[in-house]
Amino acid sequence: MIMDENNVHRIYHDQFYGFPIEDDNELFGRLILEINQAGLSWTTILNKQENFRKAYKNWNIQKIASFKEKDFERLMNDAGIIRNRLKINAAIENAKTVLQLQKEYGSFKKWIEHHHPKTKEEWVKIFKNTFRFTGGEIVNEFLMSTGYLQGAHITSCPVFKKVLKMKPSFVL
């Protein structure tokens, strides 16, 4: 189904942006999308999000962590995603890191919750020390988009009330 720009933004805004994510694979998928957005428009990422999901095995952390050179080359040749060596490598290496965090903390989500709450600046330091290709904007958007930092919606936005009902982590 082809969606116009306003439609993909509306769907993302109304149904995903700022809502907590419980599943580690989905949480990691959001991180992959945020990493890939760096230097590009969010519209580009939203229009390619299903291609990313397919290319990265439905965000399956275990499968991504086990990607070999042939998988890397497949991704580099996939016109449906962003073909950037650093971003693809970051996804694979970050998946390996998440597997370690899952062993240590029980889940990626629990690792985030272990550190919560933090300021944006504190989060950026933690992410930069833990993951690849995670600068300030990537970390900020990832944490806002998953409900760990406030700011995805203004309080007068009708979606803000829906997000609050889901008990995002920014509400302590």
Rosetta constraint file for C-alpha pairs under 8 A:
AtomPair CA 3 CA 7 HARMONIC 5.90 0.50
AtomPair CA 3 CA 8 HARMONIC 6.17 0.50
AtomPair CA 3 CA 47 HARMONIC 7.80 0.50
AtomPair CA 4 CA 8 HARMONIC 6.52 0.50
AtomPair CA 5 CA 9 HARMONIC 6.37 0.50
AtomPair CA 5 CA 43 HARMONIC 6.53 0.50
AtomPair CA 5 CA 47 HARMONIC 7.86 0.50
AtomPair CA 6 CA 10 HARMONIC 5.97 0.50
AtomPair CA 7 CA 11 HARMONIC 6.03 0.50
AtomPair CA 8 CA 12 HARMONIC 6.09 0.50
AtomPair CA 8 CA 43 HARMONIC 7.59 0.50
AtomPair CA 8 CA 46 HARMONIC 6.32 0.50
AtomPair CA 8 CA 47 HARMONIC 7.03 0.50
AtomPair CA 9 CA 13 HARMONIC 5.89 0.50
AtomPair CA 9 CA 43 HARMONIC 7.20 0.50
AtomPair CA 9 CA 46 HARMONIC 7.42 0.50
AtomPair CA 10 CA 14 HARMONIC 5.83 0.50
AtomPair CA 11 CA 15 HARMONIC 5.75 0.50
AtomPair CA 11 CA 16 HARMONIC 7.52 0.50
AtomPair CA 12 CA 16 HARMONIC 5.06 0.50
AtomPair CA 12 CA 17 HARMONIC 5.85 0.50
AtomPair CA 12 CA 46 HARMONIC 7.96 0.50
AtomPair CA 13 CA 17 HARMONIC 5.00 0.50
AtomPair CA 13 CA 159 HARMONIC 7.92 0.50
AtomPair CA 14 CA 159 HARMONIC 6.01 0.50
AtomPair CA 15 CA 19 HARMONIC 7.57 0.50
AtomPair CA 16 CA 145 HARMONIC 7.48 0.50
AtomPair CA 17 CA 144 HARMONIC 7.78 0.50
AtomPair CA 17 CA 145 HARMONIC 4.78 0.50
AtomPair CA 17 CA 146 HARMONIC 6.92 0.50
AtomPair CA 17 CA 152 HARMONIC 6.41 0.50
AtomPair CA 18 CA 144 HARMONIC 5.72 0.50
AtomPair CA 18 CA 145 HARMONIC 4.15 0.50
AtomPair CA 18 CA 146 HARMONIC 5.04 0.50
AtomPair CA 18 CA 147 HARMONIC 4.72 0.50
AtomPair CA 18 CA 150 HARMONIC 7.95 0.50
AtomPair CA 18 CA 152 HARMONIC 5.19 0.50
AtomPair CA 18 CA 153 HARMONIC 7.27 0.50
AtomPair CA 18 CA 163 HARMONIC 6.54 0.50
AtomPair CA 18 CA 168 HARMONIC 7.83 0.50
AtomPair CA 19 CA 145 HARMONIC 6.71 0.50
AtomPair CA 19 CA 146 HARMONIC 5.48 0.50
AtomPair CA 19 CA 147 HARMONIC 5.48 0.50
AtomPair CA 19 CA 163 HARMONIC 5.42 0.50
AtomPair CA 19 CA 166 HARMONIC 6.94 0.50
AtomPair CA 19 CA 168 HARMONIC 6.68 0.50
AtomPair CA 20 CA 145 HARMONIC 7.95 0.50
AtomPair CA 20 CA 146 HARMONIC 4.83 0.50
AtomPair CA 20 CA 147 HARMONIC 4.95 0.50
AtomPair CA 20 CA 148 HARMONIC 7.72 0.50
AtomPair CA 20 CA 163 HARMONIC 7.86 0.50
AtomPair CA 20 CA 166 HARMONIC 6.87 0.50
AtomPair CA 20 CA 167 HARMONIC 7.61 0.50
AtomPair CA 20 CA 168 HARMONIC 5.41 0.50
AtomPair CA 20 CA 169 HARMONIC 7.54 0.50
AtomPair CA 21 CA 26 HARMONIC 6.85 0.50
AtomPair CA 21 CA 27 HARMONIC 5.91 0.50
AtomPair CA 21 CA 146 HARMONIC 5.99 0.50
AtomPair CA 21 CA 147 HARMONIC 7.93 0.50
AtomPair CA 22 CA 26 HARMONIC 7.78 0.50
AtomPair CA 22 CA 27 HARMONIC 7.30 0.50
AtomPair CA 22 CA 109 HARMONIC 7.06 0.50
AtomPair CA 23 CA 27 HARMONIC 6.12 0.50
AtomPair CA 23 CA 109 HARMONIC 7.74 0.50
AtomPair CA 24 CA 28 HARMONIC 6.00 0.50
AtomPair CA 24 CA 107 HARMONIC 6.69 0.50
AtomPair CA 24 CA 108 HARMONIC 5.70 0.50
AtomPair CA 24 CA 109 HARMONIC 6.21 0.50
AtomPair CA 25 CA 29 HARMONIC 6.04 0.50
AtomPair CA 25 CA 58 HARMONIC 7.88 0.50
AtomPair CA 25 CA 59 HARMONIC 5.21 0.50
AtomPair CA 25 CA 60 HARMONIC 5.47 0.50
AtomPair CA 25 CA 61 HARMONIC 5.87 0.50
AtomPair CA 26 CA 30 HARMONIC 6.29 0.50
AtomPair CA 26 CA 59 HARMONIC 6.33 0.50
AtomPair CA 27 CA 31 HARMONIC 6.59 0.50
AtomPair CA 27 CA 108 HARMONIC 7.90 0.50
AtomPair CA 27 CA 109 HARMONIC 7.59 0.50
AtomPair CA 27 CA 146 HARMONIC 7.56 0.50
AtomPair CA 28 CA 32 HARMONIC 6.31 0.50
AtomPair CA 28 CA 59 HARMONIC 6.77 0.50
AtomPair CA 28 CA 61 HARMONIC 7.28 0.50
AtomPair CA 28 CA 95 HARMONIC 7.79 0.50
AtomPair CA 29 CA 33 HARMONIC 6.29 0.50
AtomPair CA 29 CA 53 HARMONIC 7.46 0.50
AtomPair CA 29 CA 59 HARMONIC 5.11 0.50
AtomPair CA 30 CA 34 HARMONIC 6.17 0.50
AtomPair CA 30 CA 142 HARMONIC 6.80 0.50
AtomPair CA 31 CA 35 HARMONIC 6.10 0.50
AtomPair CA 31 CA 142 HARMONIC 5.98 0.50
AtomPair CA 32 CA 36 HARMONIC 6.17 0.50
AtomPair CA 32 CA 91 HARMONIC 6.06 0.50
AtomPair CA 33 CA 37 HARMONIC 6.20 0.50
AtomPair CA 33 CA 45 HARMONIC 6.72 0.50
AtomPair CA 33 CA 49 HARMONIC 7.38 0.50
AtomPair CA 33 CA 52 HARMONIC 7.82 0.50
AtomPair CA 34 CA 38 HARMONIC 6.93 0.50
AtomPair CA 34 CA 138 HARMONIC 5.63 0.50
AtomPair CA 34 CA 141 HARMONIC 7.00 0.50
AtomPair CA 34 CA 142 HARMONIC 6.20 0.50
AtomPair CA 35 CA 87 HARMONIC 6.64 0.50
AtomPair CA 35 CA 133 HARMONIC 6.64 0.50
AtomPair CA 35 CA 134 HARMONIC 6.82 0.50
AtomPair CA 35 CA 138 HARMONIC 6.02 0.50
AtomPair CA 36 CA 40 HARMONIC 7.81 0.50
AtomPair CA 36 CA 45 HARMONIC 7.30 0.50
AtomPair CA 36 CA 82 HARMONIC 6.65 0.50
AtomPair CA 36 CA 87 HARMONIC 6.18 0.50
AtomPair CA 37 CA 41 HARMONIC 6.39 0.50
AtomPair CA 37 CA 42 HARMONIC 6.00 0.50
AtomPair CA 37 CA 44 HARMONIC 7.84 0.50
AtomPair CA 37 CA 45 HARMONIC 6.11 0.50
AtomPair CA 38 CA 138 HARMONIC 7.06 0.50
AtomPair CA 40 CA 44 HARMONIC 6.97 0.50
AtomPair CA 40 CA 45 HARMONIC 7.92 0.50
AtomPair CA 41 CA 45 HARMONIC 6.93 0.50
AtomPair CA 42 CA 46 HARMONIC 6.11 0.50
AtomPair CA 43 CA 47 HARMONIC 6.04 0.50
AtomPair CA 44 CA 48 HARMONIC 6.29 0.50
AtomPair CA 45 CA 49 HARMONIC 5.74 0.50
AtomPair CA 48 CA 52 HARMONIC 6.26 0.50
AtomPair CA 48 CA 80 HARMONIC 6.33 0.50
AtomPair CA 48 CA 81 HARMONIC 6.16 0.50
AtomPair CA 49 CA 53 HARMONIC 6.19 0.50
AtomPair CA 50 CA 54 HARMONIC 6.21 0.50
AtomPair CA 51 CA 55 HARMONIC 6.01 0.50
AtomPair CA 51 CA 80 HARMONIC 5.45 0.50
AtomPair CA 51 CA 81 HARMONIC 6.10 0.50
AtomPair CA 52 CA 56 HARMONIC 5.87 0.50
AtomPair CA 52 CA 80 HARMONIC 7.31 0.50
AtomPair CA 52 CA 81 HARMONIC 5.70 0.50
AtomPair CA 53 CA 57 HARMONIC 6.20 0.50
AtomPair CA 53 CA 58 HARMONIC 4.68 0.50
AtomPair CA 53 CA 59 HARMONIC 5.92 0.50
AtomPair CA 54 CA 58 HARMONIC 5.53 0.50
AtomPair CA 55 CA 75 HARMONIC 6.83 0.50
AtomPair CA 55 CA 78 HARMONIC 7.85 0.50
AtomPair CA 55 CA 81 HARMONIC 7.71 0.50
AtomPair CA 56 CA 60 HARMONIC 7.10 0.50
AtomPair CA 56 CA 64 HARMONIC 6.43 0.50
AtomPair CA 57 CA 63 HARMONIC 6.91 0.50
AtomPair CA 57 CA 64 HARMONIC 7.16 0.50
AtomPair CA 59 CA 64 HARMONIC 7.43 0.50
AtomPair CA 60 CA 64 HARMONIC 6.19 0.50
AtomPair CA 61 CA 65 HARMONIC 6.00 0.50
AtomPair CA 61 CA 95 HARMONIC 5.36 0.50
AtomPair CA 61 CA 96 HARMONIC 7.78 0.50
AtomPair CA 61 CA 98 HARMONIC 7.48 0.50
AtomPair CA 61 CA 99 HARMONIC 7.27 0.50
AtomPair CA 62 CA 66 HARMONIC 6.45 0.50
AtomPair CA 62 CA 95 HARMONIC 7.17 0.50
AtomPair CA 62 CA 96 HARMONIC 7.85 0.50
AtomPair CA 62 CA 99 HARMONIC 7.12 0.50
AtomPair CA 63 CA 67 HARMONIC 6.55 0.50
AtomPair CA 64 CA 91 HARMONIC 7.57 0.50
AtomPair CA 64 CA 92 HARMONIC 5.63 0.50
AtomPair CA 64 CA 95 HARMONIC 6.10 0.50
AtomPair CA 64 CA 96 HARMONIC 7.97 0.50
AtomPair CA 65 CA 92 HARMONIC 5.32 0.50
AtomPair CA 65 CA 93 HARMONIC 6.74 0.50
AtomPair CA 65 CA 94 HARMONIC 7.77 0.50
AtomPair CA 65 CA 95 HARMONIC 4.84 0.50
AtomPair CA 65 CA 96 HARMONIC 4.78 0.50
AtomPair CA 65 CA 99 HARMONIC 7.78 0.50
AtomPair CA 66 CA 92 HARMONIC 7.82 0.50
AtomPair CA 66 CA 96 HARMONIC 7.94 0.50
AtomPair CA 67 CA 71 HARMONIC 5.44 0.50
AtomPair CA 67 CA 72 HARMONIC 6.92 0.50
AtomPair CA 67 CA 92 HARMONIC 6.78 0.50
AtomPair CA 68 CA 72 HARMONIC 6.38 0.50
AtomPair CA 69 CA 73 HARMONIC 6.16 0.50
AtomPair CA 70 CA 74 HARMONIC 6.08 0.50
AtomPair CA 71 CA 75 HARMONIC 6.20 0.50
AtomPair CA 72 CA 76 HARMONIC 6.17 0.50
AtomPair CA 72 CA 88 HARMONIC 7.14 0.50
AtomPair CA 72 CA 89 HARMONIC 7.66 0.50
AtomPair CA 73 CA 77 HARMONIC 6.18 0.50
AtomPair CA 74 CA 78 HARMONIC 6.20 0.50
AtomPair CA 75 CA 81 HARMONIC 7.65 0.50
AtomPair CA 75 CA 83 HARMONIC 6.74 0.50
AtomPair CA 75 CA 88 HARMONIC 7.29 0.50
AtomPair CA 76 CA 83 HARMONIC 4.93 0.50
AtomPair CA 76 CA 84 HARMONIC 6.97 0.50
AtomPair CA 76 CA 85 HARMONIC 7.09 0.50
AtomPair CA 76 CA 88 HARMONIC 7.77 0.50
AtomPair CA 77 CA 83 HARMONIC 7.02 0.50
AtomPair CA 78 CA 82 HARMONIC 7.95 0.50
AtomPair CA 78 CA 83 HARMONIC 6.93 0.50
AtomPair CA 79 CA 83 HARMONIC 7.14 0.50
AtomPair CA 83 CA 87 HARMONIC 7.88 0.50
AtomPair CA 83 CA 88 HARMONIC 7.29 0.50
AtomPair CA 84 CA 88 HARMONIC 6.09 0.50
AtomPair CA 85 CA 89 HARMONIC 5.94 0.50
AtomPair CA 86 CA 90 HARMONIC 5.97 0.50
AtomPair CA 86 CA 133 HARMONIC 7.63 0.50
AtomPair CA 87 CA 91 HARMONIC 6.28 0.50
AtomPair CA 87 CA 133 HARMONIC 7.01 0.50
AtomPair CA 88 CA 92 HARMONIC 6.50 0.50
AtomPair CA 89 CA 93 HARMONIC 6.05 0.50
AtomPair CA 90 CA 94 HARMONIC 5.63 0.50
AtomPair CA 90 CA 131 HARMONIC 7.75 0.50
AtomPair CA 90 CA 132 HARMONIC 5.27 0.50
AtomPair CA 90 CA 133 HARMONIC 6.13 0.50
AtomPair CA 91 CA 95 HARMONIC 6.07 0.50
AtomPair CA 92 CA 96 HARMONIC 6.60 0.50
AtomPair CA 93 CA 97 HARMONIC 6.38 0.50
AtomPair CA 93 CA 131 HARMONIC 7.92 0.50
AtomPair CA 93 CA 132 HARMONIC 7.33 0.50
AtomPair CA 94 CA 98 HARMONIC 6.11 0.50
AtomPair CA 94 CA 131 HARMONIC 5.67 0.50
AtomPair CA 94 CA 132 HARMONIC 6.43 0.50
AtomPair CA 95 CA 99 HARMONIC 6.30 0.50
AtomPair CA 96 CA 100 HARMONIC 6.60 0.50
AtomPair CA 97 CA 101 HARMONIC 6.30 0.50
AtomPair CA 97 CA 130 HARMONIC 7.50 0.50
AtomPair CA 97 CA 131 HARMONIC 7.12 0.50
AtomPair CA 98 CA 102 HARMONIC 6.00 0.50
AtomPair CA 98 CA 108 HARMONIC 6.09 0.50
AtomPair CA 99 CA 103 HARMONIC 6.35 0.50
AtomPair CA 100 CA 104 HARMONIC 6.29 0.50
AtomPair CA 101 CA 105 HARMONIC 5.70 0.50
AtomPair CA 101 CA 106 HARMONIC 7.28 0.50
AtomPair CA 101 CA 107 HARMONIC 6.59 0.50
AtomPair CA 101 CA 108 HARMONIC 6.09 0.50
AtomPair CA 101 CA 111 HARMONIC 6.53 0.50
AtomPair CA 102 CA 106 HARMONIC 4.58 0.50
AtomPair CA 102 CA 107 HARMONIC 4.06 0.50
AtomPair CA 102 CA 108 HARMONIC 5.55 0.50
AtomPair CA 102 CA 111 HARMONIC 7.61 0.50
AtomPair CA 103 CA 107 HARMONIC 7.27 0.50
AtomPair CA 105 CA 110 HARMONIC 5.97 0.50
AtomPair CA 105 CA 111 HARMONIC 5.60 0.50
AtomPair CA 106 CA 110 HARMONIC 6.45 0.50
AtomPair CA 106 CA 111 HARMONIC 7.75 0.50
AtomPair CA 107 CA 111 HARMONIC 6.34 0.50
AtomPair CA 108 CA 112 HARMONIC 6.45 0.50
AtomPair CA 109 CA 113 HARMONIC 6.17 0.50
AtomPair CA 110 CA 114 HARMONIC 5.88 0.50
AtomPair CA 111 CA 115 HARMONIC 6.72 0.50
AtomPair CA 112 CA 116 HARMONIC 6.22 0.50
AtomPair CA 113 CA 117 HARMONIC 7.66 0.50
AtomPair CA 116 CA 148 HARMONIC 7.64 0.50
AtomPair CA 116 CA 169 HARMONIC 7.99 0.50
AtomPair CA 117 CA 148 HARMONIC 7.76 0.50
AtomPair CA 117 CA 170 HARMONIC 7.56 0.50
AtomPair CA 118 CA 122 HARMONIC 5.72 0.50
AtomPair CA 118 CA 123 HARMONIC 6.00 0.50
AtomPair CA 119 CA 123 HARMONIC 6.18 0.50
AtomPair CA 120 CA 124 HARMONIC 6.12 0.50
AtomPair CA 120 CA 136 HARMONIC 7.82 0.50
AtomPair CA 120 CA 139 HARMONIC 7.85 0.50
AtomPair CA 120 CA 140 HARMONIC 6.31 0.50
AtomPair CA 120 CA 149 HARMONIC 7.78 0.50
AtomPair CA 121 CA 125 HARMONIC 6.48 0.50
AtomPair CA 121 CA 136 HARMONIC 7.65 0.50
AtomPair CA 122 CA 126 HARMONIC 6.40 0.50
AtomPair CA 123 CA 127 HARMONIC 6.07 0.50
AtomPair CA 123 CA 139 HARMONIC 7.15 0.50
AtomPair CA 124 CA 128 HARMONIC 5.93 0.50
AtomPair CA 124 CA 134 HARMONIC 7.51 0.50
AtomPair CA 124 CA 135 HARMONIC 6.63 0.50
AtomPair CA 124 CA 136 HARMONIC 5.58 0.50
AtomPair CA 124 CA 139 HARMONIC 5.97 0.50
AtomPair CA 124 CA 140 HARMONIC 7.65 0.50
AtomPair CA 125 CA 129 HARMONIC 6.10 0.50
AtomPair CA 126 CA 130 HARMONIC 6.16 0.50
AtomPair CA 127 CA 131 HARMONIC 5.50 0.50
AtomPair CA 127 CA 134 HARMONIC 6.27 0.50
AtomPair CA 127 CA 139 HARMONIC 7.08 0.50
AtomPair CA 128 CA 132 HARMONIC 6.70 0.50
AtomPair CA 128 CA 133 HARMONIC 7.61 0.50
AtomPair CA 128 CA 134 HARMONIC 5.72 0.50
AtomPair CA 128 CA 135 HARMONIC 6.79 0.50
AtomPair CA 134 CA 138 HARMONIC 5.65 0.50
AtomPair CA 134 CA 139 HARMONIC 5.95 0.50
AtomPair CA 135 CA 139 HARMONIC 6.13 0.50
AtomPair CA 136 CA 140 HARMONIC 5.99 0.50
AtomPair CA 137 CA 141 HARMONIC 5.96 0.50
AtomPair CA 138 CA 142 HARMONIC 5.96 0.50
AtomPair CA 139 CA 143 HARMONIC 6.08 0.50
AtomPair CA 140 CA 144 HARMONIC 6.03 0.50
AtomPair CA 140 CA 149 HARMONIC 7.52 0.50
AtomPair CA 141 CA 145 HARMONIC 5.70 0.50
AtomPair CA 142 CA 146 HARMONIC 6.24 0.50
AtomPair CA 143 CA 147 HARMONIC 6.15 0.50
AtomPair CA 143 CA 148 HARMONIC 4.94 0.50
AtomPair CA 143 CA 149 HARMONIC 5.39 0.50
AtomPair CA 144 CA 148 HARMONIC 5.76 0.50
AtomPair CA 144 CA 149 HARMONIC 4.53 0.50
AtomPair CA 144 CA 150 HARMONIC 5.83 0.50
AtomPair CA 144 CA 151 HARMONIC 6.16 0.50
AtomPair CA 144 CA 152 HARMONIC 5.52 0.50
AtomPair CA 145 CA 149 HARMONIC 7.97 0.50
AtomPair CA 145 CA 152 HARMONIC 6.21 0.50
AtomPair CA 146 CA 168 HARMONIC 7.89 0.50
AtomPair CA 147 CA 152 HARMONIC 7.87 0.50
AtomPair CA 147 CA 168 HARMONIC 4.82 0.50
AtomPair CA 147 CA 169 HARMONIC 5.72 0.50
AtomPair CA 147 CA 170 HARMONIC 6.12 0.50
AtomPair CA 148 CA 168 HARMONIC 6.57 0.50
AtomPair CA 148 CA 169 HARMONIC 4.88 0.50
AtomPair CA 148 CA 170 HARMONIC 4.93 0.50
AtomPair CA 149 CA 169 HARMONIC 7.46 0.50
AtomPair CA 149 CA 170 HARMONIC 5.24 0.50
AtomPair CA 150 CA 170 HARMONIC 5.65 0.50
AtomPair CA 153 CA 157 HARMONIC 6.15 0.50
AtomPair CA 153 CA 159 HARMONIC 7.14 0.50
AtomPair CA 153 CA 160 HARMONIC 5.56 0.50
AtomPair CA 154 CA 160 HARMONIC 6.70 0.50
AtomPair CA 155 CA 160 HARMONIC 5.80 0.50
AtomPair CA 155 CA 161 HARMONIC 7.72 0.50
AtomPair CA 156 CA 160 HARMONIC 7.18 0.50
AtomPair CA 157 CA 161 HARMONIC 7.61 0.50
AtomPair CA 158 CA 162 HARMONIC 7.23 0.50
AtomPair CA 159 CA 163 HARMONIC 6.22 0.50
AtomPair CA 160 CA 164 HARMONIC 6.22 0.50
AtomPair CA 161 CA 165 HARMONIC 6.37 0.50
AtomPair CA 162 CA 166 HARMONIC 6.79 0.50
AtomPair CA 163 CA 167 HARMONIC 6.97 0.50
AtomPair CA 163 CA 168 HARMONIC 6.80 0.50
AtomPair CA 164 CA 168 HARMONIC 6.32 0.50
AtomPair CA 164 CA 171 HARMONIC 7.79 0.50
AtomPair CA 167 CA 171 HARMONIC 6.75 0.50
